[in-house]
Amino acid sequence: MKLSFSLFVAALLTSASASNVLELNPDTWDDVVGLGKPGLVELQNLAPTYEQVADAYSHVKDKVFIAKVDADGIGKELGKKYGVTGFPTLKWFDGKGNYEPYESGRDLDSFTSFITGKTGVKSSIKPPPPPSYPILDYSNFDEVVMDPKKDVLVTFTAPWCGHCKAMKPAYEKVASIFETENNCILVNVDADDKKNEAIKTRFGISGFPTIKFFPKDNKDGIAYEGGRSEADFVDYLNEKCGTQRSVNGGLLDTAGRLADFDVLANKFFTAPADLRDSIYKEALTLSSTVGDVSKHYLRVMEKMVNGTEAYYEKESKRLASILKKRTLAPAKLDEIKIKSNILRSFGEKPVEDQNDGNIRRATAEL
């Protein structure tokens, strides 16, 4: 097997080749390495990605260069000198020629992040939009995850991990779904980053991705062993956090509903006008035990207490129209959805569960 290794350096030299990767050999090595330019060693199998890395820095050839050495051919002497014995071998060289192993990922993002971190030079690759979830590290992990007021789902990942990359779109979507849930949040930690080694050790992270749930009352963390689809994550968090999020965005049809008030709402809606006032007073008394969560039930009753059924039809259509357009901020849409759910309870007849007498409702999704 033929081996080669390459350099990233903090001042790019011009190459006559069409490739932006600079090819070095024993005769040209000292013309580049140790003259104020850092570098990285690459094996030949990384060539496609490596070419992309070189292209990403071709606009700053006065600041950084990418180079390679055939460590099994003309550059064999250099391969032995710098310990190129296997495959892959990657080494970073600083401006004085001192070197260290390159241990980051082998993908384009990892390479460019590494170079930019070492040199301060930015690549020409447009950065992806920031994720919908916070990315934590050793400096802020405890502040967020150990907060006793928050339930936190943490994915411990590595940049090179294929399963992590496959999971990312679903995790992104779920984080956006839970955006308005201030006390049920999703975060990520690059557990392969050396600076986060203490976190990795602390929670026994030995493979990627590892997912742990940190509820308010257990900050040791609970291993997440469910599926990795959007629906899997949403169902899990709804159960653990007590939330009622829909996998399609927004809230479930059950959000904001209270079983005892659902009974009174339907009773009120079907009662003759002369009996509604007494049912309203019963609901008012019950509200003192639950607080503000019942206020919209009372508001609807106040609107309809004198028999104005037209309010029910008109308001139902108005709220449905707002929810269909979805032009409001997520938090406002949640508020509208809860109002719609409660209003709908007046026209629905509660169904007694034959097993325990609890009110059960269909959990259709928005």
Summary of the structure (lengths in Angstrom):
residues: 366
radius of gyration: 30.2
end to end distance: 57.8
largest distance: 102.2
contacts: 1092
relative contact order: 0.09
helix: 42%
strand: 14%
